Amino acid sequence: MIYKHIPDVLVKAKFSDCKKFRYQLTIENTVKTSGNTLCVIMQNPSVANAKFADKSVQFLEKLIFEKEVEPFRNVKTILVVNLFAYIQTNSFLGSPDKIGKENDSLIRHAIKISDMVLIAWGKTNSYSERRNVIHAILKNYPKKRLLKTRVHPSRGTYKDFIEPYSF
């Protein structure tokens, strides 16, 4: 299902040339003049792009920009990246050909320039190899604040949804 982005955001999307891989969504709160950058790492992209959101992206926009949930009160920019960059909505099966050739470098960059990282791939994510890649990248930033969602954002609730992350 396609959702609208919330008001007062500017969204940019980085796709592969073939448009089968979405590497990053940048979502900026246009009301704030300054603030932190949050890297959100999910499993794989759905239909969200610069013009439309999906359920997970819209939920995160509301959680971070409208609900002012602690610790997101000072976030101005969200960088959404994924374990796998291949765009697929239902019955996703992660495999090496679904990662995308630019994906890991963009994940590294998003983590590097962010003030904090939110792991939002859900608790049932079974892709341990890809999780280990993210953990290896995060080990380079031992002072970065790490958070996680209790469940996947498409099934999220605003109460008690965010908790500390460790690996």
DSSP file (Angstrom, degrees, kcal/mol; ACC not computed):
  #  RESIDUE AA STRUCTURE BP1 BP2  ACC     N-H-->O    O-->H-N    N-H-->O    O-->H-N    TCO  KAPPA ALPHA  PHI   PSI    X-CA   Y-CA   Z-CA
    1    1 A M              0   0    0      0, 0.0    54,-0.4     0, 0.0     2,-0.4   0.000 360.0 360.0 360.0 144.9    0.0    0.0    0.0
    2    2 A I        -     0   0    0     52,-0.1     2,-0.3    53,-0.1    52,-0.2  -0.813 360.0-174.2-100.3 135.6    1.2    3.5   -0.8
    3    3 A Y  B     -A   53   0A   0     50,-2.0    50,-2.8    -2,-0.4     2,-0.3  -0.794  24.9-109.8-121.0 163.2    1.1    6.2    1.9
    4    4 A K        -     0   0    0     -2,-0.3    48,-0.1    48,-0.2     2,-0.1  -0.686  32.1-112.1 -90.3 148.6    1.9    9.9    1.8
    5    5 A H        -     0   0    0     46,-0.5     3,-0.1    -2,-0.3    53,-0.1  -0.462  45.2 -98.5 -67.3 153.1    4.9   11.4    3.5
    6    6 A I    >   -     0   0    0      1,-0.1     3,-0.6    -2,-0.1    -1,-0.1  -0.270  49.5 -84.7 -69.0 163.0    4.0   13.6    6.4
    7    7 A P  T 3  S+     0   0    0      0, 0.0    -1,-0.1     0, 0.0     3,-0.1  -0.260 107.6  30.6 -64.3 157.3    3.8   17.4    5.9
    8    8 A D  T 3  S+     0   0    0      1,-0.2    22,-2.2    -3,-0.1    23,-0.6   0.777  90.0 117.2  66.6  32.1    6.9   19.5    6.2
    9    9 A V  E <   -B   29   0B   0     -3,-0.6     2,-0.5    20,-0.2    -1,-0.2  -0.972  50.9-151.8-125.4 147.7    9.5   16.9    5.0
   10   10 A L  E     -B   28   0B   0     18,-2.4    18,-2.8    -2,-0.4     2,-0.4  -0.980  20.7-164.3-112.9 124.6   11.7   17.0    2.0
   11   11 A V  E     -B   27   0B   0     -2,-0.5     2,-0.4    39,-0.3    16,-0.2  -0.926  11.4-177.9-119.0 132.6   12.5   13.5    0.7
   12   12 A K  E     -B   26   0B   0     14,-2.4    14,-3.0    -2,-0.4     2,-0.4  -0.962   9.8-157.9-124.0 145.8   15.2   12.4   -1.7
   13   13 A A  E     -B   25   0B   0     -2,-0.4     2,-0.6    12,-0.2    12,-0.2  -0.969   7.5-152.8-126.8 139.4   15.8    8.9   -2.9
   14   14 A K  E     +B   24   0B   0     10,-2.8     9,-2.7    -2,-0.4    10,-1.3  -0.953  24.7 175.2-111.8 117.3   18.9    7.2   -4.3
   15   15 A F  E     -B   22   0B   0     -2,-0.6     7,-0.2     7,-0.3     2,-0.1  -0.741  34.1-102.5-114.5 161.5   18.2    4.3   -6.7
   16   16 A S    >   -     0   0    0      5,-2.4     3,-1.4    -2,-0.3    -1,-0.1  -0.373  43.2-103.4 -70.9 163.6   20.3    2.1   -8.9
   17   17 A D  T 3  S+     0   0    0      1,-0.3    -1,-0.1     2,-0.1    -2,-0.0   0.856 125.2  51.3 -58.6 -35.1   20.4    2.9  -12.6
   18   18 A C  T 3  S-     0   0    0      1,-0.1    -1,-0.3     3,-0.0    -2,-0.0   0.551 105.8-131.4 -80.9  -6.8   18.0    0.0  -13.2
   19   19 A K  S <  S+     0   0    0     -3,-1.4    -2,-0.1     2,-0.2    -1,-0.1   0.572  80.9 108.4  67.6  11.9   15.6    1.2  -10.5
   20   20 A K  S    S+     0   0    0      1,-0.1    67,-2.6    66,-0.1     2,-0.4   0.583  73.2  54.9 -90.5 -11.6   15.4   -2.2   -8.9
   21   21 A F  B     -H   86   0C   0     65,-0.2    -5,-2.4    -5,-0.1     2,-0.6  -0.982  63.5-161.7-126.1 129.9   17.5   -1.2   -5.9
   22   22 A R  E     -B   15   0B   0     63,-2.7    -7,-0.3    -2,-0.4    60,-0.1  -0.952  10.2-180.0-108.2 118.1   16.8    1.7   -3.5
   23   23 A Y  E     -     0   0B   0     -9,-2.7    59,-0.4    -2,-0.6     2,-0.3   0.821  59.7  -1.8 -88.4 -33.6   20.0    2.5   -1.7
   24   24 A Q  E     -B   14   0B   0    -10,-1.3   -10,-2.8    57,-0.1     2,-0.4  -0.979  44.9-155.5-160.8 143.2   18.9    5.4    0.5
   25   25 A L  E     -BC  13  80B   0     55,-1.9    55,-3.0    -2,-0.3     2,-0.6  -0.988  15.7-160.3-112.9 131.6   16.0    7.7    1.5
   26   26 A T  E     -BC  12  79B   0    -14,-3.0   -14,-2.4    -2,-0.4     2,-0.6  -0.966   9.1-173.4-111.3 120.3   16.9   11.0    3.0
   27   27 A I  E     -BC  11  78B   0     51,-2.9    51,-2.8    -2,-0.6     2,-0.5  -0.953   3.3-170.8-120.1 114.9   14.1   12.6    4.9
   28   28 A E  E     -BC  10  77B   0    -18,-2.8   -18,-2.4    -2,-0.6     2,-0.8  -0.900  23.6-132.8-113.0 131.5   14.6   16.1    6.1
   29   29 A N  E     -B    9   0B   0     47,-3.2     3,-0.3    -2,-0.5   -20,-0.2  -0.721  18.4-164.0 -77.6 112.0   12.3   18.0    8.5
   30   30 A T  S    S+     0   0    0    -22,-2.2    -1,-0.2    -2,-0.8   -21,-0.1   0.579  81.3  63.6 -79.8  -9.0   12.0   21.4    6.7
   31   31 A V  S    S+     0   0    0    -23,-0.6     2,-0.2    45,-0.1    -1,-0.2   0.849  90.0  75.8 -80.5 -36.4   10.6   23.2    9.8
   32   32 A K        -     0   0    0     -3,-0.3     3,-0.1     1,-0.1    42,-0.0  -0.551  63.5-159.4 -79.4 139.2   13.8   22.7   11.9
   33   33 A T  S    S+     0   0    0     -2,-0.2     2,-0.3     1,-0.2    -1,-0.1   0.684  76.6   1.0 -89.6 -20.3   16.8   24.9   11.1
   34   34 A S  S    S+     0   0    0     41,-0.0     2,-0.3     2,-0.0    -1,-0.2  -0.964  74.0 122.2-155.8 169.5   19.3   22.5   12.6
   35   35 A G        -     0   0    0     -2,-0.3    40,-0.2    -3,-0.1     2,-0.1  -0.937  51.5 -50.6 156.8-177.4   19.4   19.2   14.4
   36   36 A N  E     -d   75   0B   0     38,-3.4    40,-2.8    -2,-0.3    41,-2.0  -0.294  40.8-124.9 -83.4 165.6   20.8   15.7   14.5
   37   37 A T  E     -d   77   0B   0     39,-0.2    78,-2.7    38,-0.2    79,-1.2  -0.955  20.4-160.3-112.8 132.7   21.0   13.0   11.8
   38   38 A L  E     -de  78 116B   0     39,-2.9    41,-3.0    -2,-0.5     2,-0.6  -0.957   6.0-151.6-114.8 124.2   19.5    9.6   12.4
   39   39 A C  E     -de  79 117B   0     77,-2.5    79,-3.3    -2,-0.5     2,-0.5  -0.861  12.9-165.4 -92.7 124.7   20.5    6.6   10.4
   40   40 A V  E     -de  80 118B   0     39,-2.9    41,-2.8    -2,-0.6     2,-0.6  -0.955   1.8-161.2-112.1 124.3   17.7    4.0   10.3
   41   41 A I  E     +de  81 119B   0     77,-2.7    79,-3.0    -2,-0.5    41,-0.2  -0.921  17.5 169.2-110.7 115.8   18.7    0.5    9.1
   42   42 A M  E     -d   82   0B   0     39,-2.7    41,-2.4    -2,-0.6    79,-0.3  -0.436  42.2-103.0-110.9-172.1   15.8   -1.7    7.9
   43   43 A Q  S    S-     0   0    0     77,-0.4    41,-2.7     1,-0.3    78,-0.1   0.976  85.1 -26.0 -81.6 -60.3   15.6   -5.0    6.0
   44   44 A N        -     0   0    0     39,-0.2    -1,-0.3    38,-0.2    41,-0.2  -0.985  69.6 -97.7-155.0 152.2   14.7   -4.1    2.4
   45   45 A P        -     0   0    0      0, 0.0    43,-2.2     0, 0.0     2,-0.1  -0.357  29.2-171.7 -76.7 153.0   12.9   -1.3    0.7
   46   46 A S        -     0   0    0     41,-0.2    43,-0.1    -2,-0.1     8,-0.0   0.176  60.2 -47.9-108.3-129.7    9.3   -1.4   -0.4
   47   47 A V  S    S+     0   0    0    -46,-0.2     5,-0.2    -2,-0.1   -45,-0.0   0.508  89.3 126.6 -91.6  -5.0    7.6    1.3   -2.5
   48   48 A A        +     0   0    0      3,-0.1     5,-0.2     2,-0.1     2,-0.2  -0.249  27.0 146.1 -60.5 138.7    8.8    4.4   -0.6
   49   49 A N        -     0   0    0      3,-3.2   -37,-0.1   -36,-0.0    -2,-0.0  -0.741  65.7 -66.1-149.4-162.8   10.5    7.0   -2.8
   50   50 A A  S    S+     0   0    0     -2,-0.2   -39,-0.3     1,-0.2   -45,-0.1   0.799 132.3  36.2 -67.8 -27.1   10.8   10.8   -2.9
   51   51 A K  S    S+     0   0    0      1,-0.2   -46,-0.5   -47,-0.0     2,-0.3   0.823 121.8  32.6 -95.2 -36.0    7.1   11.2   -3.7
   52   52 A F        -     0   0    0     -5,-0.2    -3,-3.2   -48,-0.1   -48,-0.2  -0.901  62.2-151.1-126.9 151.2    5.4    8.5   -1.7
   53   53 A A  B     -A    3   0A   0    -50,-2.8   -50,-2.0    -2,-0.3     2,-0.3  -0.495  12.8-137.6-100.9 177.8    6.0    6.7    1.6
   54   54 A D     >  -     0   0    0    -52,-0.2     4,-2.7    -2,-0.2     5,-0.3  -0.746  40.7 -87.8-122.6-179.6    5.1    3.2    2.6
   55   55 A K  H  > S+     0   0    0    -54,-0.4     4,-2.2    -2,-0.3     5,-0.2   0.901 125.9  46.5 -58.4 -44.3    3.7    2.2    6.0
   56   56 A S  H  > S+     0   0    0      2,-0.2     4,-2.3     1,-0.2    -1,-0.2   0.925 114.4  45.6 -66.2 -46.1    7.1    1.7    7.7
   57   57 A V  H  > S+     0   0    0      2,-0.2     4,-2.5     1,-0.2    -2,-0.2   0.921 113.7  48.9 -66.1 -43.9    8.6    5.0    6.4
   58   58 A Q  H  X S+     0   0    0     -4,-2.7     4,-2.3     2,-0.2    -1,-0.2   0.907 110.1  52.0 -63.2 -40.2    5.5    7.0    7.3
   59   59 A F  H  X S+     0   0    0     -4,-2.2     4,-2.8    -5,-0.3    -1,-0.2   0.931 111.0  47.6 -59.8 -45.6    5.4    5.5   10.8
   60   60 A L  H  X S+     0   0    0     -4,-2.3     4,-2.8     2,-0.2     5,-0.4   0.901 109.3  53.3 -64.1 -41.0    9.0    6.5   11.3
   61   61 A E  H  X>S+     0   0    0     -4,-2.5     4,-2.7     2,-0.2     5,-0.7   0.932 113.4  43.4 -58.4 -45.5    8.4   10.0   10.1
   62   62 A K  I  X>S+     0   0    0     -4,-2.3     5,-2.9     3,-0.2     4,-1.3   0.929 114.8  49.4 -65.8 -45.1    5.6   10.4   12.6
   63   63 A L  I  <5S+     0   0    0     -4,-2.8     6,-1.3    -5,-0.2    -2,-0.2   0.918 121.9  32.7 -59.0 -45.7    7.5    8.8   15.4
   64   64 A I  I  <5S+     0   0    0     -4,-2.8    11,-0.3    -5,-0.2    -2,-0.2   0.882 131.9  25.5 -85.1 -41.0   10.6   10.9   14.9
   65   65 A F  I  <5S+     0   0    0     -4,-2.7    -3,-0.2    -5,-0.4    -2,-0.2   0.786 130.5  28.5 -99.4 -29.6    9.2   14.3   13.6
   66   66 A E  I  <<S+     0   0    0     -4,-1.3    -3,-0.2    -5,-0.7    -4,-0.1   0.849 120.5  44.1-101.6 -41.1    5.6   14.5   15.0
   67   67 A K  S   <S-     0   0    0     -5,-2.9    -4,-0.1     2,-0.0    -3,-0.1   0.688  87.5-146.1 -79.7 -17.8    5.5   12.5   18.2
   68   68 A E        -     0   0    0     -6,-0.4     2,-0.2     1,-0.2     5,-0.2   0.900  26.1-174.4  50.1  46.6    8.8   13.9   19.5
   69   69 A V    >   -     0   0    0     -6,-1.3     3,-3.2     3,-0.1     4,-0.2  -0.504  32.7 -82.4 -69.4 134.0    9.7   10.7   21.2
   70   70 A E  T 3  S+     0   0    0      1,-0.3    92,-0.1    -2,-0.2    -1,-0.1  -0.606 116.4  28.8 -66.9 132.1   12.8   10.8   23.2
   71   71 A P  T 3  S+     0   0    0      0, 0.0     3,-0.4     0, 0.0    -1,-0.3  -0.808 116.4  61.7-103.0  25.0   15.6   10.5   22.0
   72   72 A F    X   +     0   0    0     -3,-3.2     3,-1.8     1,-0.2    -2,-0.2   0.309  65.5 107.7 -98.8   9.0   14.5   11.9   18.6
   73   73 A R  T 3  S+     0   0    0      1,-0.3    -1,-0.2    -5,-0.2    -3,-0.1   0.780  86.0  40.9 -60.6 -27.5   13.5   15.4   19.7
   74   74 A N  T 3  S+     0   0    0     -3,-0.4   -38,-3.4   -39,-0.1     2,-0.4   0.211  84.6 123.8-106.7  15.8   16.5   17.0   18.0
   75   75 A V  E <   + d   0  36B   0     -3,-1.8   -38,-0.2   -11,-0.3     3,-0.1  -0.647  23.1 165.0 -82.0 127.9   16.5   15.0   14.8
   76   76 A K  E     +     0   0B   0    -40,-2.8   -47,-3.2    -2,-0.4     2,-0.4   0.695  65.6  38.6-104.6 -32.4   16.3   17.0   11.6
   77   77 A T  E     -Cd  28  37B   0    -41,-2.0   -39,-2.9   -49,-0.2     2,-0.5  -0.974  59.2-163.0-131.3 135.4   17.4   14.4    9.1
   78   78 A I  E     -Cd  27  38B   0    -51,-2.8   -51,-2.9    -2,-0.4     2,-0.6  -0.963   4.6-162.8-113.5 130.2   16.7   10.7    8.7
   79   79 A L  E     -Cd  26  39B   0    -41,-3.0   -39,-2.9    -2,-0.5     2,-0.6  -0.950  10.6-161.3-111.2 110.6   18.8    8.5    6.5
   80   80 A V  E     +Cd  25  40B   0    -55,-3.0   -55,-1.9    -2,-0.6     2,-0.3  -0.833  19.3 162.0 -96.8 121.3   17.0    5.2    5.7
   81   81 A V  E     - d   0  41B   0    -41,-2.8   -39,-2.7    -2,-0.6     2,-0.3  -0.812  21.3-142.9-127.4 171.1   19.2    2.4    4.4
   82   82 A N  E     - d   0  42B   0    -59,-0.4   -39,-0.3    -2,-0.3   -38,-0.2  -0.954  25.2-122.8-139.0 153.3   18.6   -1.4    4.3
   83   83 A L  S    S+     0   0    0    -41,-2.4     2,-0.4    -2,-0.3   -39,-0.2   0.911 111.9  27.2 -56.2 -42.5   20.4   -4.7    4.7
   84   84 A F        -     0   0    0    -41,-2.7    15,-0.3   -42,-0.1    -1,-0.2  -0.980  69.7-158.5-122.2 133.3   19.3   -5.5    1.2
   85   85 A A        +     0   0    0     14,-1.3   -63,-2.7    13,-0.6    14,-0.2   0.552  55.6 116.8 -90.0  -8.0   18.6   -2.7   -1.4
   86   86 A Y  B     -H   21   0C   0     12,-2.0     2,-0.6   -65,-0.2   -65,-0.2  -0.424  68.0-125.9 -65.8 129.8   16.4   -4.8   -3.7
   87   87 A I        +     0   0    0    -67,-2.6     2,-0.3    -2,-0.2   -41,-0.2  -0.676  50.4 140.2 -82.7 116.7   12.9   -3.4   -3.8
   88   88 A Q        -     0   0    0    -43,-2.2     4,-0.1    -2,-0.6     3,-0.1  -0.925  32.0-166.7-158.0 132.0   10.3   -6.0   -2.9
   89   89 A T        +     0   0    0     -2,-0.3     2,-0.3     1,-0.1     3,-0.2   0.905  69.7  34.1 -90.1 -46.1    7.1   -5.6   -0.9
   90   90 A N  S    S+     0   0    0      1,-0.2    -1,-0.1   -44,-0.0     0, 0.0  -0.838 115.3   5.1-118.4 150.6    6.0   -9.2   -0.1
   91   91 A S  S    S-     0   0    0     -2,-0.3     2,-0.2     1,-0.2    -1,-0.2   0.853  76.0-169.8  53.7  44.9    7.7  -12.5    0.5
   92   92 A F        -     0   0    0     -3,-0.2     2,-0.5    -4,-0.1    -1,-0.2  -0.455  11.9-171.0 -69.8 133.4   11.2  -11.1    0.5
   93   93 A L        -     0   0    0     -2,-0.2     2,-0.2     2,-0.0    -1,-0.0  -0.952  18.2-139.9-124.4 109.4   14.0  -13.6    0.5
   94   94 A G        +     0   0    0     -2,-0.5   -50,-0.0     3,-0.0   -10,-0.0  -0.487  33.2 156.5 -72.8 133.1   17.4  -12.1    1.0
   95   95 A S    >   -     0   0    0     -2,-0.2     3,-2.6    32,-0.0     4,-0.4  -0.944  57.2 -93.7-147.0 164.0   20.3  -13.4   -1.0
   96   96 A P  G >> S+     0   0    0      0, 0.0     3,-1.3     0, 0.0     4,-0.5   0.826 122.8  58.2 -53.2 -34.7   23.6  -11.9   -2.1
   97   97 A D  G 34 S+     0   0    0      1,-0.2     4,-0.1     2,-0.1    -3,-0.0   0.581 100.8  58.6 -73.3  -6.8   22.2  -10.7   -5.4
   98   98 A K  G <4 S+     0   0    0     -3,-2.6   -12,-2.0     1,-0.1   -13,-0.6   0.464  86.6  78.7 -96.7  -4.4   19.6   -8.6   -3.5
   99   99 A I  T <4 S-     0   0    0     -3,-1.3   -14,-1.3    -4,-0.4    -2,-0.1   0.942  91.5-132.7 -70.6 -47.7   22.2   -6.6   -1.6
  100  100 A G    >X  -     0   0    0     -4,-0.5     3,-1.1   -16,-0.1     4,-0.5   0.313  14.7-104.9  95.2 133.2   23.1   -4.2   -4.4
  101  101 A K  T 34 S+     0   0    0      1,-0.3     4,-0.2     2,-0.1    -1,-0.1   0.753 118.7  38.4 -65.8 -26.2   26.6   -3.2   -5.5
  102  102 A E  T 3> S+     0   0    0      1,-0.1     4,-1.8     2,-0.1    -1,-0.3   0.481  92.0  95.0 -97.5  -4.4   26.5    0.3   -3.9
  103  103 A N  H <> S+     0   0    0     -3,-1.1     4,-2.5     1,-0.2     5,-0.2   0.908  80.4  47.1 -61.8 -51.1   24.6   -0.7   -0.7
  104  104 A D  H  X S+     0   0    0     -4,-0.5     4,-2.5     1,-0.2    -1,-0.2   0.872 111.7  51.0 -63.7 -36.5   27.4   -1.4    1.8
  105  105 A S  H  > S+     0   0    0     -4,-0.2     4,-2.1     1,-0.2    -1,-0.2   0.889 112.2  47.1 -68.3 -36.3   29.3    1.8    1.0
  106  106 A L  H  X S+     0   0    0     -4,-1.8     4,-2.5     2,-0.2    -2,-0.2   0.858 110.8  51.7 -72.7 -34.1   26.2    3.9    1.4
  107  107 A I  H  X S+     0   0    0     -4,-2.5     4,-2.5    -5,-0.2     5,-0.2   0.949 110.6  49.1 -62.9 -47.7   25.3    2.1    4.7
  108  108 A R  H  X S+     0   0    0     -4,-2.5     4,-2.5     1,-0.2    -2,-0.2   0.922 113.1  46.8 -56.5 -45.8   28.9    2.9    5.9
  109  109 A H  H  X S+     0   0    0     -4,-2.1     4,-2.3     2,-0.2    -1,-0.2   0.918 110.9  51.2 -65.1 -43.6   28.6    6.5    4.9
  110  110 A A  H  X S+     0   0    0     -4,-2.5     4,-0.7     1,-0.2    -2,-0.2   0.914 113.0  45.8 -61.3 -43.0   25.1    6.9    6.5
  111  111 A I  H >< S+     0   0    0     -4,-2.5     3,-0.7     1,-0.2    -1,-0.2   0.930 111.5  53.3 -64.1 -44.6   26.3    5.5    9.8
  112  112 A K  H 3< S+     0   0    0     -4,-2.5    -2,-0.2     1,-0.2    -1,-0.2   0.898 113.6  40.2 -59.1 -44.1   29.5    7.6    9.7
  113  113 A I  H 3< S+     0   0    0     -4,-2.3    -1,-0.2    -5,-0.1     2,-0.2   0.506  99.2  95.5 -88.4  -2.9   27.6   10.9    9.2
  114  114 A S    <<  -     0   0    0     -3,-0.7   -76,-0.2    -4,-0.7     3,-0.1  -0.557  65.8-145.7 -89.4 152.6   24.8   10.1   11.7
  115  115 A D  S    S+     0   0    0    -78,-2.7    30,-0.9     1,-0.2     2,-0.3   0.759  86.2   4.5 -82.3 -28.6   24.6   11.1   15.3
  116  116 A M  E     -ef  38 145B   0    -79,-1.2   -77,-2.5    28,-0.2     2,-0.4  -0.971  68.1-132.9-152.2 163.7   22.8    7.9   16.2
  117  117 A V  E     -ef  39 146B   0     28,-2.6    30,-2.8    -2,-0.3     2,-0.6  -0.976   8.5-159.7-126.4 132.9   21.7    4.7   14.6
  118  118 A L  E     -ef  40 147B   0    -79,-3.3   -77,-2.7    -2,-0.4     2,-0.7  -0.957  10.7-149.8-112.5 115.9   18.3    3.0   14.8
  119  119 A I  E     +ef  41 148B   0     28,-3.0    30,-2.2    -2,-0.6   -77,-0.2  -0.769  28.1 163.3 -83.3 115.3   18.2   -0.7   14.0
  120  120 A A        +     0   0    0    -79,-3.0   -77,-0.4    -2,-0.7    -1,-0.1  -0.155  33.4 112.2-130.7  38.2   14.7   -1.2   12.6
  121  121 A W  S    S-     0   0    0    -79,-0.3    31,-0.2     1,-0.2     3,-0.1   0.443  80.7-112.7 -92.8   1.7   14.8   -4.5   10.8
  122  122 A G    >   -     0   0    0     29,-0.3     3,-0.9    -3,-0.1    -1,-0.2   0.108  23.3 -88.4  86.9 158.9   12.5   -6.2   13.2
  123  123 A K  T 3  S+     0   0    0     27,-0.2    -1,-0.1     1,-0.2    28,-0.1   0.605 119.5  60.7 -82.3 -10.2   13.1   -9.0   15.7
  124  124 A T  T 3   +     0   0    0     -3,-0.1     2,-0.3     2,-0.0    -1,-0.2   0.282  69.1 134.1 -98.8  11.5   12.4  -11.8   13.3
  125  125 A N    <   -     0   0    0     -3,-0.9    -3,-0.1     1,-0.1    -4,-0.0  -0.449  32.9-174.0 -64.2 123.6   15.1  -10.9   10.8
  126  126 A S        +     0   0    0     -2,-0.3     2,-1.4     1,-0.1     3,-0.2   0.207  49.9 107.7-106.4  14.7   16.9  -14.1   10.0
  127  127 A Y     >  +     0   0    0      1,-0.2     4,-2.4     2,-0.1     3,-0.3  -0.563  34.9 164.2 -96.4  73.3   19.8  -12.7    7.9
  128  128 A S  H  > S+     0   0    0     -2,-1.4     4,-2.5     1,-0.2    -1,-0.2   0.835  71.2  57.3 -62.4 -35.3   22.6  -13.2   10.3
  129  129 A E  H  > S+     0   0    0     -3,-0.2     4,-1.4     2,-0.2    -1,-0.2   0.928 110.8  42.9 -61.5 -44.1   25.3  -12.7    7.7
  130  130 A R  H  > S+     0   0    0     -3,-0.3     4,-1.9     2,-0.2    -2,-0.2   0.890 112.1  53.5 -70.4 -39.1   24.0   -9.3    6.8
  131  131 A R  H  X S+     0   0    0     -4,-2.4     4,-2.7     1,-0.2    -2,-0.2   0.909 106.5  54.0 -59.6 -40.7   23.5   -8.3   10.5
  132  132 A N  H  X S+     0   0    0     -4,-2.5     4,-2.3     1,-0.2    -1,-0.2   0.848 104.2  54.6 -63.7 -34.1   27.1   -9.3   11.0
  133  133 A V  H  X S+     0   0    0     -4,-1.4     4,-1.9     2,-0.2    -1,-0.2   0.932 110.5  45.9 -62.5 -45.1   28.2   -6.9    8.3
  134  134 A I  H  X S+     0   0    0     -4,-1.9     4,-2.9     1,-0.2    -2,-0.2   0.922 111.2  52.2 -64.4 -43.8   26.3   -4.1   10.0
  135  135 A H  H  X S+     0   0    0     -4,-2.7     4,-1.8     1,-0.2    -1,-0.2   0.897 107.8  52.1 -59.2 -40.6   27.8   -5.0   13.4
  136  136 A A  H  < S+     0   0    0     -4,-2.3     4,-0.4     2,-0.2    -1,-0.2   0.896 111.5  46.7 -63.4 -40.3   31.3   -4.9   11.9
  137  137 A I  H >< S+     0   0    0     -4,-1.9     3,-1.6     1,-0.2    -2,-0.2   0.937 111.0  51.9 -65.5 -46.0   30.7   -1.4   10.5
  138  138 A L  H >< S+     0   0    0     -4,-2.9     3,-2.3     1,-0.3     6,-0.2   0.801  95.7  69.1 -63.6 -29.0   29.2   -0.3   13.9
  139  139 A K  T 3< S+     0   0    0     -4,-1.8    -1,-0.3     1,-0.3    -2,-0.2   0.752  90.1  64.0 -61.8 -21.9   32.3   -1.5   15.8
  140  140 A N  T <  S+     0   0    0     -3,-1.6    -1,-0.3    -4,-0.4    -2,-0.2   0.568 104.3  48.4 -74.7  -8.3   34.2    1.3   14.1
  141  141 A Y    X   +     0   0    0     -3,-2.3     3,-1.8    -4,-0.2    -1,-0.2  -0.550  64.8 163.7-130.7  65.9   32.0    3.8   15.9
  142  142 A P  T 3  S+     0   0    0      0, 0.0    -1,-0.1     0, 0.0    -2,-0.1   0.691  76.2  50.4 -63.6 -19.2   32.0    2.6   19.6
  143  143 A K  T 3  S+     0   0    0      2,-0.1     2,-0.2     0, 0.0    -2,-0.0   0.469  82.6 113.4 -97.6  -1.8   30.7    5.9   20.9
  144  144 A K  S <  S-     0   0    0     -3,-1.8     2,-0.4    -6,-0.2   -28,-0.2  -0.495  75.3-113.8 -72.0 136.5   27.7    6.2   18.5
  145  145 A R  E     -f  116   0B   0    -30,-0.9   -28,-2.6    -2,-0.2     2,-0.5  -0.575  34.2-160.9 -72.7 126.6   24.3    5.9   20.2
  146  146 A L  E     +f  117   0B   0     -2,-0.4    19,-1.8    19,-0.2     2,-0.3  -0.939  15.0 168.9-116.2 130.5   22.6    2.7   19.1
  147  147 A L  E     -fG 118 164B   0    -30,-2.8   -28,-3.0    -2,-0.5     2,-0.3  -0.853  12.0-160.6-129.9 165.1   18.9    2.1   19.4
  148  148 A K  E     -fG 119 163B   0     15,-2.9    15,-2.4    -2,-0.3     2,-0.3  -0.977  20.6-116.4-144.0 160.5   16.5   -0.5   18.1
  149  149 A T  E     - G   0 162B   0    -30,-2.2    13,-0.2    -2,-0.3   -27,-0.1  -0.718  21.1-132.6 -91.7 147.9   12.8   -1.0   17.5
  150  150 A R  S    S+     0   0    0     11,-2.2     2,-0.3    -2,-0.3   -27,-0.2   0.864  89.8   1.2 -67.7 -34.7   11.0   -3.7   19.4
  151  151 A V  S    S-     0   0    0     10,-0.3   -29,-0.3   -29,-0.1     5,-0.1  -0.830 103.9 -63.1-139.2 176.0    9.3   -4.9   16.2
  152  152 A H    >   -     0   0    0     -2,-0.3     3,-2.5   -31,-0.2   -31,-0.1  -0.391  50.6-117.3 -62.0 141.8    9.4   -3.9   12.6
  153  153 A P  G >  S+     0   0    0      0, 0.0     3,-1.4     0, 0.0    -1,-0.1   0.761 112.4  66.9 -55.7 -26.6    8.1   -0.3   12.0
  154  154 A S  G 3  S+     0   0    0      1,-0.3    -2,-0.1   -95,-0.0   -98,-0.0   0.672 111.1  35.8 -68.6 -13.6    5.2   -1.6    9.9
  155  155 A R  G <  S+     0   0    0     -3,-2.5    -1,-0.3     2,-0.1    -3,-0.1   0.134  98.0 132.8-118.6  16.6    3.8   -3.2   13.1
  156  156 A G    <   -     0   0    0     -3,-1.4     2,-0.3    -4,-0.1    -4,-0.1  -0.226  39.1-162.6 -76.7 157.2    4.9   -0.4   15.4
  157  157 A T        -     0   0    0      2,-0.2    -6,-0.1    -6,-0.1    -2,-0.1  -0.929  27.5-124.2-127.9 155.9    3.2    1.4   18.2
  158  158 A Y  S >  S+     0   0    0     -2,-0.3     3,-0.6     2,-0.1     2,-0.5   0.715  86.7  84.4 -77.3 -19.8    4.4    4.7   19.6
  159  159 A K  T 3  S-     0   0    0      1,-0.2    -2,-0.2     2,-0.1     0, 0.0  -0.719 112.0 -15.6 -90.3 128.5    4.5    3.5   23.2
  160  160 A D  T 3  S+     0   0    0     -2,-0.5    -1,-0.2     1,-0.1    -2,-0.1   0.841  91.9 133.8  53.0  39.9    7.7    1.7   24.4
  161  161 A F    <   +     0   0    0     -3,-0.6   -11,-2.2   -12,-0.1     2,-0.4   0.745  53.3  62.5 -90.6 -26.2    8.8    1.2   20.8
  162  162 A I  E     +G  149   0B   0    -13,-0.2   -13,-0.2    -4,-0.2   -92,-0.0  -0.838  57.7 161.3-108.4 137.7   12.4    2.2   21.1
  163  163 A E  E     -G  148   0B   0    -15,-2.4   -15,-2.9    -2,-0.4    -2,-0.0  -0.951  45.2 -78.9-145.3 164.0   15.1    0.5   23.3
  164  164 A P  E     -G  147   0B   0      0, 0.0     2,-0.4     0, 0.0   -17,-0.3  -0.267  43.6-142.3 -62.5 152.6   18.9    0.4   23.5
  165  165 A Y        +     0   0    0    -19,-1.8     2,-0.3   -18,-0.0   -19,-0.2  -0.961  25.3 163.7-120.2 136.2   20.7   -1.8   21.0
  166  166 A S              0   0    0     -2,-0.4   -19,-0.0     1,-0.1     0, 0.0  -0.979 360.0 360.0-142.9 156.9   23.8   -3.9   21.6
  167  167 A F              0   0    0     -2,-0.3    -1,-0.1   -32,-0.1   -32,-0.0   0.331 360.0 360.0-133.1 360.0   25.3   -6.8   19.8
